Every structure is written in structure tokens, then in C-alpha cells.
Amino acid sequence: MTRRRPASAIRVLHPLLAGAALALLALAPARAAEVPILNPGFESGATGWVFSSGTGVATNLPHSGAKLAYLDAGTGLSVRHSVTLDRAGPFQVSAWVATSGSDGRLEARIGGRLVASSPLPKDTTYQRYVVGTIAARAGDVLEVTVTSATDGWVNFDDLQVADDEAEIAVASSNPKLVDLFSWAKAKANNWVLVDGTVGRINVDERQPNGTGTATYRASYWAGYRHRSGYYARDMVHQMVGAQLLGLAPANKNMLRSFATSATPARGLYTVWAFNFDTTTPLSIDFRSDTNFVRELPAVFELVEAVDKAWRWTGDRDYVADTDFTTFARNSTTTFIDTHDSKIPNGAVKVAEGVSGNIFEGVASYNENGEGLIEAGDGIGSQYRAYLAASDLAASGGDLRGAVANRIRAEALKLYFNKSWSDRPGVTPLVRGYSVSGATAQPIGGRGKENSWFMPMKRIVAPGARLDAYLDYIDARATDPATRPGNIEALTYLPDTFFPYGRDATAWTWMQHIYDQRNNPHPVSAQGTNGNYPETSFTLVSQTVQGLLGVDPDADKGLVTTRSHLPADIGWLEARNIRIGDGLVAVRQDGLTRSTLTNASGRRALTWRAEFPGRHDIVKVDGIGRRAIPLVVDGVTVSVVEVRVAPGRSVTVTAGWR
């Protein structure tokens, strides 16, 4: 039976998947080798499939190609496919599903035994659902079933069975954390674009059919799902999560697109958003080289992102390729020099915006029309860009450039704390400056990004003033009357609190973000909060980089860890953490026991195990070692360095008696 859908269901389909270009688009990540499947997209009708009553093949709303399978509302309806596996697993099963119901399921069985399943929540826009890891032997029969929803229709298309590569996985004593991470990993994988896919460009709310097609490069959604591209601000916040999900090539493509877009004709600003071809600026935000969206913190955050990519991957292109080295050098010298004219800052330079119009260049990510010329998120991001450029230069052999940027960073931080952020009568901290006539006016109070970016970028000196400001940020975000209404703004809060040992607060915000995932996003075209890509990608990174405290330097073979587990997470372990060309596993038991496994690296690693507090002696695999006390961002930690050979696990314990 072929069903017709109401017009409302047709309108909510993703614009990239609408109309004649459907056959050109295939968004499934497909990074692993696929198992051959007979008729995975129903283009040959019912061939290879078993249909119950109330189901069938239709042509009205396919995900790709010309056909799909449907299930009417009801109990016990199913569409099933069996495949004999040609090799041993593990495997993952995925399919694209749109449903007006709330309780359908995607299920996988081996030899008739249920081994994995995924719920299919209500979402009338096609989403990719993944189930795995499925252990199997060559010759096993894998049975994949989609079951009906009792309260609505289900559309189903493009089944895929692929090798389950060494994907990151977590285990924990806290069931909610496991659920959170599992959801975030699966959801983030929905937003991945495959190299070589042909799809539409310049799709947005005004141009739902775009302006044509192009060949996509490996990339991922970073920004609104109803637009055919990725945004600088979103991408830099998602990139560590993407690295952990195996998307290092996509990160590199996207970072290169931004780095090479910072031309003299554009005032060394980067383009704000690109289509997935990684070449064409997204037209809704780009009109010409002198008329495009410019938000100053993005330039500096992209320099920091290049350094993060270098430290996670050890890919020498980041420190040797002129696309990246020229961008980092220009952004921390010429760009600042040419965008610093309205407010005198003494011996240091502070990059400035020019107005409150995002198409002319604004100082802050907070687009609330205040017209700030200098902003807290801009100056904080400039500080981190100096440090990143110093690291990149040193790694590339430019010691003079490394020293110069380190000096600039320290001078800017001193100026920020002694003068810029501290003005009589302005509370709790200055978060920006406007200009009235020839006079710079300091602005205090709550400013969203230009408030919390200052501690997040670690430009605020540790002490009572910082502690009070962190309390202020948490209180304003907790109060519904002053909390930002968009979920993507809140995704920065865990990253703001983790560096200062405010682990329970950071974890509370992670849970809040997860708990809001099914609530409607303020931009209705987004659907739910969980459909904003930043939500899932940042929860992945905050689990590993935040709670586990993993900080790599792949080129040096160095991994630093520090537990940030709050009291209600007894232990947390992550396996298959990608660092350089190898994988590591990290387990934290409370705040005093850490284990690192060098799972597949080709060389020994240096593990820098940090523990909060003062511990004179720690035990390395049961043998006492003296720890070194340090103060990092105002937090006292005890540190020991250990060599971990390939294939070996080492446990370090502190706080023993």
C-alpha cells in the first residue's frame, strides 16, 4: 500500500533532501567497509525484505533514490531484512528514519537473539540511527528489523551494515552519564558528510532549494540544520568531539577552508560560514569581500583550533603548511594591528570591532546590539590565540615567533587584570567597551558570551575575584529570568567550570543540556535542542576532555590526565581515544586513582598523571613515587610522569595511607 503524507510532513523534510536532487545526496558517514546488502534502499521494491501487514514500499518521501519502506501506526508491524555476514565483526547497523510516532525501534539480531537496538523518537525529518557494537562471526545471520510505532507512521530507508571501527566508547558507575554519552555519540554521527557526496549549496530558510549542487568534502554540520554548511564559531567548539569520533580529516578540511579565506581583501577576517564543498561561502552570510558576517572572536578561536588539531593529531601540516602557518601568524600580528584604532590600550594591542552590524564586523559573539568595540570574548580569545600561535611556531621551528607570541600573551593577560577588566564602579567585571564620542565606556553586568568567555579562555587571574565571577556566571545561567534561551549558548558552561575544579557545577550543566535535548529549539526549523549539532559534539568532548581531563600532545607522545569526577560519578572509563596514530584508554576512579592503557600506539607514551590537591607520594603500579606539586589556573595539583609502553596499562594512585 502506498500512503500519502499530509503537506505538513513534506514541508519539514530537510531542505537538502527535498525534490529532484534527492538522488544526489547520501549523508551516511560510511567511514568503514560496508557489508553487501541486497536492495538496501528499496529501489528494487520488496526484494530481499519481509513485510508484515500494514507496511510496504512507497515513493512519496524517500531519504534518497526513489523509494522507501513505510510502517503504518499500530502494534506489531515490522519490516525485516536478513544478511549472511561474509566476515567476523564487530559491526554497526544504521538506517535513516523519519517518524511521526514515538515508540518505534531499530533492532539487530544474531541467530534470532536480540543483540542491539535503538529507539526511534518522534522526528518527522529523516535522521540516521545507529546500533552497534555487534559481535559476530563469519557466516552468522544478521537480522535487522524496524518495528512500528503505536502512535504514528514510520518511514525507513538506506540500511547500512558496516565494520565497527575502533569507535570511542565509555563505561561508568553512573548510568545517566553512559546514556548521555551514547546519545551524544550517535547523534553527532548523524551530522557527518562523506567526501565525494554531491549535494545542494546555499540552502537556507530563504532559499530552501539552494542555488545549485557541488561535490562535498568530508565535513560535518556545525550550525543550523536547515542550512547547507558549517560555521566558524560552531565548528571550533565541536572539533574536539569530532576528533574523538574519528573525524580528523573533516576537521582539517574545515580548518583549511577558514584559514585560506582570511585574505587581505577581507581585512584578514575569515569567512563566517562555508558550504559543505569547503570552498563556497554560505550565501546567507556572505555578499561580497567587503560585506559579510564578521565576528571578531572567531578569527582567534580558529587559531586556537588549529593548535588543538595539531596537539590531538600530530599532523605536521598544521605547523608546516603555509595555509595554516600564514593564517596563525597574520591573525596574531597584522590582523590585530589593523583592527585596533578606536580605544588606546597602552603598550598592548586589543583587536576591535567596528559597529553593532554583524556584516561590518562586531567585537563579540553576543549579537544583542550593544555595539561593543572591545569585548570580553574577543580579548579572551585573543589571549588564547597568542598562546596557540606560540605553540604552533615552536613546533614548526620558529623559536623567535614562539617567544614573541608568549610575551604578547603574558602582557595582554597582565593588562586585562590590572586595567581592562577592573574599572571603578563597574561590577562584577568589565566585559566590554563602547565608544561615546572620543571616550571609551566600560560595560559591566551580564553579557552572555562576553562574560563567560573570559574565565573559559583563562585570561582572568585566579583568586577571589575569579571565584566570585564564576559564582556570578552560574547564578545568572541558573536563573530562568537571565538564562540564555538557546541551548548552544549553554554548551560553553561546562568548559568554563572544569578548568577551575568546579566539577560538580560543570557536570550539572552537562546534565541540564542533555535533559533539554527533546525540548523545542527557539528557532523552529531546528526542531529540538538535540538537533543543534553543538549539543551532541560538545557532550562528547566534555566527557573525555572535561570529566576525564584528557589533554594530549601527540607529536611529543605526551598525554596529560586529571580527574574531574564529581561525587556522583564513582568511576568513568573511555576506550579508543584517538591521539596521533594510536588509541588510548583512560579510567578515572574518583579523584585519586587513574589508569592509562596505550592500546594501539606504535611508540611508548609519556603519561603526565595529575591529581587535584597535595599528594607528596603516589603509587605507580603499587610502587611509591614522589609527586611534584604545581598550581595550574589557581588549582593545586600533584604530578607524576610515567612511560607507558605499547599494549601496556599503568595505574597511578594518590591519596593512599
C-alpha positions as CSV (number, residue, x, y, z in Angstrom):
1,M,0.0,0.0,0.0
2,T,1.3,3.5,-0.9
3,R,0.4,6.1,1.5
4,R,0.1,9.9,1.1
5,R,1.5,12.1,3.7
6,P,0.0,15.4,4.8
7,A,1.6,18.6,3.4
8,S,3.0,19.4,6.8
9,A,5.1,16.3,6.8
10,I,6.5,17.1,3.4
11,R,7.5,20.6,4.5
12,V,9.5,19.5,7.5
13,L,11.8,17.3,5.5
14,H,15.4,18.6,5.5
15,P,15.8,21.0,2.5
16,L,18.9,19.2,1.4
17,L,16.8,16.1,1.0
18,A,14.0,17.7,-1.0
19,G,13.0,17.5,-4.6
20,A,14.8,16.2,-7.7
21,A,18.3,16.4,-6.1
22,L,17.4,13.6,-3.6
23,A,19.3,11.0,-5.6
24,L,22.5,13.0,-5.4
25,L,22.7,13.1,-1.7
26,A,23.9,10.3,0.6
27,L,24.8,11.6,4.1
28,A,25.7,8.4,5.9
29,P,29.2,8.6,7.2
30,A,30.3,5.2,5.7
31,R,33.8,5.6,7.0
32,A,34.1,1.8,7.5
33,A,33.9,-1.0,4.9
34,E,30.3,-1.9,4.2
35,V,28.7,-5.4,4.2
36,P,27.0,-6.1,0.9
37,I,23.2,-5.9,1.3
38,L,20.6,-6.8,-1.3
39,N,18.3,-3.8,-2.0
40,P,19.2,-1.6,1.0
41,G,17.2,1.4,-0.3
42,F,14.1,-0.4,-1.7
43,E,14.9,0.7,-5.2
44,S,14.1,-2.9,-6.3
45,G,10.8,-2.8,-4.3
46,A,10.3,-5.6,-1.8
47,T,13.2,-7.8,-3.0
48,G,15.1,-9.2,-0.1
49,W,12.8,-7.9,2.6
50,V,10.0,-9.4,4.7
51,F,6.9,-7.1,5.2
52,S,4.2,-7.6,7.8
53,S,0.7,-6.3,7.1
54,G,0.4,-2.5,7.4
55,T,3.8,-2.0,5.8
56,G,5.1,-1.7,2.3
57,V,7.2,0.2,-0.3
58,A,6.3,3.8,-1.2
59,T,7.6,6.6,-3.4
60,N,6.4,9.8,-1.7
61,L,9.1,10.6,0.9
62,P,12.3,8.7,0.3
63,H,15.6,9.6,2.0
64,S,17.5,9.0,-1.2
65,G,16.7,7.5,-4.5
66,A,13.1,7.0,-5.5
67,K,11.6,4.6,-2.9
68,L,11.4,3.9,0.8
69,A,9.7,1.5,3.2
70,Y,6.8,2.6,5.4
71,L,5.1,1.3,8.5
72,D,1.6,2.5,9.4
73,A,0.8,3.2,13.1
74,G,-0.1,0.1,15.1
75,T,1.3,-2.7,17.2
76,G,3.5,-5.5,15.9
77,L,4.1,-4.2,12.4
78,S,7.6,-4.7,11.1
79,V,9.9,-4.6,8.1
80,R,12.8,-7.1,8.2
81,H,16.0,-8.0,6.3
82,S,18.5,-10.8,6.8
83,V,22.1,-10.9,5.6
84,T,24.7,-13.6,6.0
85,L,27.9,-11.9,7.2
86,D,30.9,-12.5,5.0
87,R,33.4,-11.8,7.8
88,A,33.7,-11.5,11.5
89,G,32.6,-8.4,13.4
90,P,32.2,-6.2,15.2
91,F,29.7,-4.4,13.1
92,Q,27.3,-1.4,13.3
93,V,23.9,-1.2,11.8
94,S,22.4,2.1,10.6
95,A,19.3,3.4,8.8
96,W,17.6,6.6,8.0
97,V,14.2,7.0,9.7
98,A,11.5,9.7,9.8
99,T,8.5,9.1,12.1
100,S,5.5,10.8,13.5
101,G,5.4,8.2,16.3
102,S,7.3,7.9,19.5
103,D,8.0,4.2,20.2
104,G,9.3,2.5,17.0
105,R,12.6,0.7,17.2
106,L,15.5,-0.4,15.0
107,E,16.7,-3.8,16.1
108,A,19.6,-6.2,15.3
109,R,19.6,-9.9,16.0
110,I,22.2,-12.6,15.5
111,G,20.8,-16.1,15.1
112,G,17.5,-14.8,16.3
113,R,18.9,-13.3,19.5
114,L,18.4,-9.5,20.1
115,V,21.9,-8.1,20.4
116,A,21.4,-4.3,19.9
117,S,18.5,-1.8,19.4
118,S,17.8,1.9,19.1
119,P,14.6,3.7,19.9
120,L,13.1,5.8,17.1
121,P,11.8,9.0,18.8
122,K,9.3,11.3,17.1
123,D,11.1,13.3,14.4
124,T,9.4,13.8,11.0
125,T,12.7,14.8,9.5
126,Y,15.0,12.0,8.4
127,Q,17.7,11.1,11.0
128,R,20.4,8.5,10.9
129,Y,20.1,6.0,13.7
130,V,23.0,3.7,14.6
131,V,23.1,0.5,16.6
132,G,26.3,-1.3,17.5
133,T,28.8,-2.7,18.5
134,I,27.5,-6.1,17.2
135,A,29.9,-9.0,17.8
136,A,29.5,-11.7,15.1
137,R,31.4,-14.5,13.2
138,A,31.7,-15.1,9.5
139,G,28.6,-17.0,8.4
140,D,26.4,-15.6,11.1
141,V,22.9,-14.4,10.0
142,L,22.3,-10.8,11.0
143,E,18.6,-9.8,11.0
144,V,17.7,-6.1,11.0
145,T,14.1,-5.1,11.9
146,V,12.3,-1.9,12.0
147,T,9.2,-2.1,14.2
148,S,6.2,0.2,14.1
149,A,5.2,3.0,16.4
150,T,1.8,2.7,18.1
151,D,1.1,6.4,17.7
152,G,2.3,7.3,14.2
153,W,3.8,6.3,10.9
154,V,7.5,5.3,10.3
155,N,9.4,5.9,7.1
156,F,12.6,3.8,6.7
157,D,15.4,3.9,4.1
158,D,19.0,3.2,3.3
159,L,20.0,0.4,5.5
160,Q,23.8,0.0,6.1
161,V,25.8,-2.7,7.8
162,A,29.5,-1.7,8.2
163,D,32.6,-2.7,10.1
164,D,32.5,-1.1,13.5
165,E,35.9,0.5,13.6
166,A,37.6,1.3,16.9
167,E,35.0,3.8,17.9
168,I,35.2,5.6,21.2
169,A,33.1,4.0,24.0
170,V,32.6,4.8,27.6
171,A,31.6,2.9,30.7
172,S,30.8,4.3,34.1
173,S,29.2,3.7,37.5
174,N,26.8,6.5,36.6
175,P,24.1,5.2,34.3
176,K,23.0,8.7,33.2
177,L,26.5,9.5,32.0
178,V,26.5,6.3,29.9
179,D,23.2,7.2,28.4
180,L,24.3,10.8,27.8
181,F,27.4,9.8,26.0
182,S,25.7,7.1,24.0
183,W,23.1,9.5,22.8
184,A,25.7,12.2,22.1
185,K,27.9,9.9,20.0
186,A,25.0,8.5,18.0
187,K,23.5,12.0,17.4
188,A,26.8,13.6,16.4
189,N,27.4,10.9,13.8
190,N,24.1,12.0,12.2
191,W,25.7,15.2,11.1
192,V,28.7,13.8,9.2
193,L,29.2,14.4,5.5
194,V,31.1,12.0,3.3
195,D,33.9,13.0,0.9
196,G,32.6,12.9,-2.7
197,T,28.9,13.3,-1.9
198,V,27.1,15.6,-4.3
199,G,24.6,17.9,-2.6
200,R,22.9,21.3,-2.6
201,I,24.7,24.5,-1.7
202,N,23.4,27.8,-0.3
203,V,20.3,26.1,1.3
204,D,18.8,28.3,3.9
205,E,15.4,29.4,5.2
206,R,15.1,31.9,2.3
207,Q,16.4,29.5,-0.4
208,P,15.1,26.1,0.6
209,N,16.2,24.6,-2.7
210,G,19.6,26.3,-2.7
211,T,21.4,27.7,-5.7
212,G,22.8,24.5,-7.2
213,T,24.9,21.5,-6.4
214,A,28.5,20.8,-5.6
215,T,30.7,17.9,-4.6
216,Y,31.0,17.8,-0.8
217,R,34.3,17.3,1.1
218,A,34.5,15.3,4.3
219,S,32.9,17.7,6.8
220,Y,30.1,17.9,9.3
221,W,27.2,20.2,10.3
222,A,28.2,23.0,12.6
223,G,25.3,25.4,12.8
224,Y,21.6,25.3,11.8
225,R,20.5,22.0,10.3
226,H,18.3,23.9,7.7
227,R,21.4,25.5,6.2
228,S,23.9,23.6,4.0
229,G,27.1,24.5,5.7
230,Y,29.2,24.9,8.8
231,Y,30.0,28.0,10.9
232,A,33.4,29.1,12.3
233,R,32.0,29.6,15.8
234,D,30.2,26.2,16.0
235,M,33.0,24.3,14.3
236,V,35.8,25.3,16.7
237,H,33.6,24.3,19.6
238,Q,32.7,20.9,18.0
239,M,36.1,20.0,16.7
240,V,37.5,18.0,19.8
241,G,34.3,16.0,19.8
242,A,34.7,15.4,16.1
243,Q,38.3,14.3,16.7
244,L,37.2,11.8,19.3
245,L,34.6,10.5,16.8
246,G,37.3,9.8,14.1
247,L,36.6,12.9,12.1
248,A,40.2,14.3,11.9
249,P,40.1,14.6,8.1
250,A,36.9,16.6,8.3
251,N,38.4,18.9,10.9
252,K,41.4,19.5,8.6
253,N,39.3,20.3,5.6
254,M,37.1,22.7,7.5
255,L,40.0,24.5,9.3
256,R,41.8,24.9,6.0
257,S,38.8,26.5,4.4
258,F,38.6,29.1,7.1
259,A,42.4,29.7,7.2
260,T,42.7,30.3,3.5
261,S,39.7,32.6,3.5
262,A,41.4,35.2,5.6
263,T,42.6,37.3,2.7
264,P,43.8,40.9,2.7
265,A,40.7,41.9,0.6
266,R,38.6,40.7,3.6
267,G,40.7,42.5,6.1
268,L,42.2,39.2,7.2
269,Y,38.8,38.2,8.6
270,T,37.8,34.6,7.9
271,V,34.6,33.8,6.1
272,W,31.9,33.2,8.7
273,A,30.3,30.0,7.1
274,F,31.1,27.6,4.2
275,N,29.0,25.2,2.3
276,F,30.0,21.5,2.6
277,D,32.1,21.7,-0.5
278,T,34.5,23.6,1.8
279,T,35.0,26.2,-0.9
280,T,31.9,28.2,-1.4
281,P,30.9,30.8,1.3
282,L,27.3,30.2,2.5
283,S,25.4,32.9,0.7
284,I,23.1,34.0,3.5
285,D,26.2,35.2,5.4
286,F,28.4,36.4,2.5
287,R,27.5,39.0,-0.1
288,S,31.0,40.2,-1.1
289,D,34.5,40.6,0.2
290,T,33.5,43.8,2.0
291,N,30.0,42.8,3.0
292,F,30.0,39.5,5.0
293,V,29.3,38.4,8.6
294,R,32.4,39.1,10.8
295,E,32.5,38.3,14.5
296,L,36.0,39.0,15.9
297,P,36.4,36.2,18.4
298,A,36.1,33.6,15.6
299,V,39.5,34.6,14.0
300,F,41.3,34.0,17.3
301,E,39.3,30.8,18.1
302,L,40.3,29.4,14.7
303,V,44.0,29.9,15.5
304,E,43.4,28.1,18.8
305,A,41.5,25.4,17.0
306,V,44.5,24.8,14.6
307,D,46.7,24.3,17.6
308,K,44.2,21.9,19.2
309,A,44.1,19.9,16.0
310,W,47.9,19.8,16.0
311,R,48.1,18.6,19.6
312,W,45.4,15.9,19.1
313,T,46.7,14.6,15.7
314,G,50.4,15.4,15.4
315,D,49.7,16.1,11.8
316,R,52.7,18.3,10.8
317,D,50.7,20.1,8.1
318,Y,49.3,22.2,11.0
319,V,52.8,23.6,11.7
320,A,54.4,23.4,8.3
321,D,51.8,24.0,5.7
322,T,51.7,27.7,4.7
323,D,47.9,27.7,4.7
324,F,48.0,27.3,8.4
325,T,51.2,29.0,9.4
326,T,50.4,32.1,7.4
327,F,46.9,32.3,9.0
328,A,48.2,31.9,12.5
329,R,51.0,34.5,12.0
330,N,48.7,37.1,10.3
331,S,45.9,36.7,12.8
332,T,48.2,37.4,15.8
333,T,50.1,40.3,14.2
334,T,48.7,42.2,11.1
335,F,45.0,41.4,11.9
336,I,45.3,42.9,15.4
337,D,47.4,45.9,14.2
338,T,44.8,46.8,11.5
339,H,41.8,46.4,13.8
340,D,42.9,48.5,16.8
341,S,42.3,52.2,16.3
342,K,39.5,53.5,18.5
343,I,40.5,52.7,22.1
344,P,44.1,53.2,23.3
345,N,45.4,50.3,25.3
346,G,48.9,51.5,26.2
347,A,51.7,49.1,25.4
348,V,49.4,46.2,24.3
349,K,47.1,45.9,21.4
350,V,43.4,44.8,21.6
351,A,41.5,43.9,18.4
352,E,38.3,45.9,17.9
353,G,35.0,45.6,16.1
354,V,33.6,48.5,14.3
355,S,29.9,48.5,15.0
356,G,26.8,46.5,16.0
357,N,26.2,45.3,12.5
358,I,27.5,41.7,12.0
359,F,28.0,42.4,8.3
360,E,30.5,45.1,9.2
361,G,32.4,43.4,12.0
362,V,31.4,43.0,15.6
363,A,33.6,42.6,18.7
364,S,31.6,39.9,20.4
365,Y,29.7,36.7,19.7
366,N,26.8,38.3,21.7
367,E,24.8,39.9,18.9
368,N,22.5,41.9,21.1
369,G,23.1,45.3,19.6
370,E,25.1,46.8,22.3
371,G,27.7,48.0,19.8
372,L,30.7,47.0,21.8
373,I,34.1,48.0,20.3
374,E,36.1,45.7,22.6
375,A,34.6,42.7,24.3
376,G,35.5,40.1,26.9
377,D,35.1,37.1,24.5
378,G,37.3,38.9,21.9
379,I,40.1,39.8,24.3
380,G,40.0,36.3,26.0
381,S,40.1,34.6,22.6
382,Q,43.0,36.9,21.5
383,Y,44.9,35.8,24.6
384,R,44.4,32.1,23.7
385,A,45.3,32.8,20.1
386,Y,48.7,34.2,21.2
387,L,49.4,31.1,23.2
388,A,48.3,28.8,20.4
389,A,50.4,30.7,17.8
390,S,53.4,30.4,20.2
391,D,52.9,26.6,20.4
392,L,52.5,26.2,16.7
393,A,55.6,28.4,16.0
394,A,57.7,26.5,18.4
395,S,56.6,23.1,17.0
396,G,57.4,24.4,13.5
397,G,60.9,25.5,14.5
398,D,60.1,29.3,14.6
399,L,61.5,30.0,18.1
400,R,61.5,33.7,17.6
401,G,57.8,33.7,16.7
402,A,57.1,31.4,19.7
403,V,58.8,33.7,22.2
404,A,57.2,36.8,20.7
405,N,53.7,35.4,21.0
406,R,54.3,34.2,24.5
407,I,55.4,37.6,25.5
408,R,52.3,39.2,23.9
409,A,50.1,36.7,25.7
410,E,51.5,37.4,29.1
411,A,51.4,41.2,28.5
412,L,47.8,41.1,27.4
413,K,46.8,39.0,30.5
414,L,48.5,41.4,32.8
415,Y,46.8,44.4,31.2
416,F,43.4,42.7,31.3
417,N,43.6,42.0,35.0
418,K,45.3,45.3,36.0
419,S,43.3,47.7,33.9
420,W,40.9,46.4,31.2
421,S,38.6,44.4,33.4
422,D,38.8,46.5,36.5
423,R,37.2,49.9,36.5
424,P,35.8,51.8,39.4
425,G,32.0,51.4,39.8
426,V,31.7,48.7,37.1
427,T,30.6,45.3,38.5
428,P,31.3,42.4,38.7
429,L,33.9,42.7,35.9
430,V,34.2,44.9,32.9
431,R,33.0,42.7,30.0
432,G,33.4,45.2,27.1
433,Y,33.8,48.8,26.0
434,S,31.7,51.0,23.8
435,V,32.7,54.4,22.5
436,S,30.8,57.6,23.1
437,G,32.4,60.5,21.2
438,A,36.1,60.2,22.0
439,T,35.5,58.3,25.3
440,A,35.6,54.6,25.9
441,Q,32.8,53.5,28.2
442,P,33.3,50.3,30.3
443,I,30.3,47.9,30.4
444,G,29.6,45.5,33.2
445,G,26.8,43.2,34.2
446,R,25.7,40.1,32.3
447,G,26.8,39.8,28.7
448,K,26.4,36.1,27.8
449,E,29.5,35.1,25.7
450,N,31.5,38.2,26.6
451,S,31.0,37.3,30.3
452,W,31.9,33.6,30.4
453,F,34.5,33.5,27.7
454,M,36.8,35.5,30.0
455,P,37.2,32.7,32.5
456,M,36.8,30.0,29.9
457,K,39.8,31.4,28.0
458,R,41.6,31.6,31.3
459,I,42.6,35.3,31.0
460,V,41.1,36.1,34.4
461,A,43.8,35.8,37.1
462,P,43.0,33.2,39.8
463,G,41.8,34.4,43.1
464,A,38.8,35.8,45.0
465,R,37.7,38.0,42.0
466,L,37.7,35.0,39.7
467,D,35.9,32.8,42.2
468,A,33.2,35.4,42.7
469,Y,32.8,35.9,38.9
470,L,32.3,32.1,38.4
471,D,29.6,32.2,41.1
472,Y,28.0,35.1,39.2
473,I,28.0,33.3,35.9
474,D,26.5,30.2,37.4
475,A,23.8,32.1,39.2
476,R,22.8,34.1,36.1
477,A,22.7,31.0,34.0
478,T,20.7,29.1,36.6
479,D,18.1,31.8,37.0
480,P,15.4,31.2,34.3
481,A,14.9,35.0,34.0
482,T,18.5,35.6,32.9
483,R,19.4,32.2,31.4
484,P,20.2,32.2,27.7
485,G,17.3,30.9,25.7
486,N,19.3,29.0,23.1
487,I,20.9,25.7,24.1
488,E,24.1,26.3,22.1
489,A,25.0,29.2,24.4
490,L,24.8,26.9,27.4
491,T,27.1,24.3,25.8
492,Y,30.1,26.6,26.8
493,L,29.3,26.4,30.5
494,P,30.9,23.0,31.3
495,D,34.1,24.2,29.5
496,T,34.0,27.3,31.7
497,F,33.9,25.5,35.1
498,F,36.1,22.4,34.5
499,P,39.5,24.2,34.5
500,Y,38.9,25.5,38.0
501,G,37.9,22.3,39.6
502,R,34.3,23.2,39.7
503,D,33.5,19.7,38.6
504,A,30.0,19.3,40.2
505,T,28.9,22.6,38.5
506,A,30.2,21.6,35.1
507,W,28.6,18.1,35.4
508,T,25.3,19.8,36.4
509,W,25.4,21.8,33.2
510,M,26.2,18.8,31.1
511,Q,23.1,17.1,32.6
512,H,20.9,20.2,32.0
513,I,21.9,20.3,28.4
514,Y,21.2,16.6,27.9
515,D,17.9,16.9,29.8
516,Q,16.8,19.7,27.4
517,R,17.6,17.7,24.2
518,N,13.9,16.9,23.4
519,N,12.6,20.4,24.1
520,P,11.9,22.7,21.1
521,H,14.7,24.9,19.9
522,P,13.9,28.7,19.8
523,V,14.5,28.5,16.0
524,S,11.6,26.3,15.0
525,A,13.4,25.0,11.8
526,Q,15.9,23.3,14.1
527,G,13.3,21.1,15.7
528,T,14.5,20.1,19.1
529,N,17.5,21.3,21.1
530,G,19.2,17.9,20.4
531,N,19.1,18.6,16.7
532,Y,21.5,21.5,17.2
533,P,24.8,19.8,16.3
534,E,26.8,21.6,19.0
535,T,24.8,19.9,21.7
536,S,26.0,16.4,20.9
537,F,29.5,17.1,19.8
538,T,30.3,19.1,22.9
539,L,28.9,16.5,25.3
540,V,31.3,14.0,23.7
541,S,34.3,16.3,24.2
542,Q,33.2,17.3,27.7
543,T,33.0,13.7,28.8
544,V,36.6,12.9,27.7
545,Q,38.4,16.2,27.9
546,G,36.3,17.5,30.7
547,L,35.4,14.7,33.2
548,L,38.4,12.5,32.4
549,G,40.7,15.5,31.9
550,V,42.5,14.2,28.8
551,D,44.9,16.7,27.3
552,P,47.2,15.3,24.5
553,D,50.3,16.5,22.8
554,A,50.5,13.9,20.0
555,D,53.8,15.0,18.4
556,K,55.6,14.7,21.8
557,G,53.9,11.4,22.6
558,L,52.5,13.1,25.8
559,V,49.1,12.6,27.4
560,T,48.0,14.6,30.5
561,T,45.1,13.5,32.6
562,R,43.4,14.9,35.7
563,S,40.1,13.6,37.1
564,H,37.2,16.0,37.2
565,L,34.7,13.4,38.5
566,P,32.1,14.8,40.9
567,A,30.9,12.8,43.9
568,D,28.0,11.1,42.0
569,I,30.3,9.6,39.3
570,G,32.3,6.9,41.1
571,W,34.3,5.9,38.0
572,L,34.5,6.6,34.3
573,E,36.4,4.9,31.5
574,A,36.8,5.8,27.9
575,R,38.3,3.4,25.3
576,N,39.6,4.1,21.8
577,I,40.6,7.7,22.4
578,R,42.3,8.8,19.2
579,I,45.6,10.6,19.8
580,G,48.0,10.8,16.9
581,D,48.2,7.5,15.1
582,G,47.2,5.5,18.2
583,L,44.5,4.8,20.7
584,V,44.5,5.1,24.4
585,A,42.1,4.1,27.2
586,V,41.7,6.2,30.3
587,R,39.9,5.3,33.5
588,Q,39.4,7.6,36.5
589,D,38.2,6.2,39.8
590,G,37.2,9.2,41.9
591,L,39.9,11.8,42.2
592,T,42.7,9.6,43.3
593,R,43.1,6.6,41.0
594,S,43.9,6.8,37.3
595,T,44.7,4.2,34.7
596,L,46.0,4.7,31.2
597,T,46.3,2.0,28.5
598,N,48.5,2.5,25.5
599,A,46.1,0.4,23.3
600,S,47.5,0.6,19.8
601,G,50.2,3.2,19.5
602,R,53.5,2.4,17.8
603,R,55.6,4.0,20.5
604,A,55.7,4.5,24.2
605,L,53.8,7.4,25.6
606,T,54.7,9.8,28.4
607,W,51.8,10.0,30.7
608,R,51.5,13.1,32.9
609,A,49.1,12.0,35.6
610,E,47.8,14.9,37.6
611,F,45.7,14.7,40.8
612,P,43.8,17.5,42.5
613,G,45.3,18.5,45.8
614,R,48.7,17.9,47.5
615,H,50.0,14.4,47.5
616,D,53.7,14.0,48.3
617,I,53.8,10.4,47.3
618,V,51.8,8.5,44.7
619,K,51.9,4.8,43.8
620,V,52.7,3.7,40.2
621,D,51.5,0.1,39.8
622,G,51.9,-0.2,43.6
623,I,55.4,1.3,43.8
624,G,55.8,4.7,45.6
625,R,57.0,7.7,43.6
626,R,57.4,11.3,44.6
627,A,54.9,13.7,43.1
628,I,55.6,17.3,42.1
629,P,53.2,19.9,43.4
630,L,52.1,22.6,40.9
631,V,49.5,25.3,40.7
632,V,47.5,25.3,37.4
633,D,44.9,28.1,36.9
634,G,44.8,28.6,40.7
635,V,44.2,24.8,41.4
636,T,46.9,22.9,43.3
637,V,47.7,19.6,41.6
638,S,50.2,16.8,42.2
639,V,52.0,15.5,39.1
640,V,54.0,12.4,38.2
641,E,55.2,11.4,34.7
642,V,55.3,7.7,33.7
643,R,56.3,5.9,30.5
644,V,53.7,3.6,29.1
645,A,54.8,1.1,26.5
646,P,52.6,0.0,23.6
647,G,50.0,-2.5,24.8
648,R,50.6,-1.8,28.5
649,S,48.4,-0.4,31.2
650,V,49.6,1.6,34.1
651,T,47.7,2.7,37.3
652,V,48.7,5.6,39.5
653,T,47.1,6.0,42.9
654,A,47.1,9.1,45.1
655,G,45.6,9.7,48.5
656,W,46.5,6.3,50.0
657,R,47.6,5.8,53.6
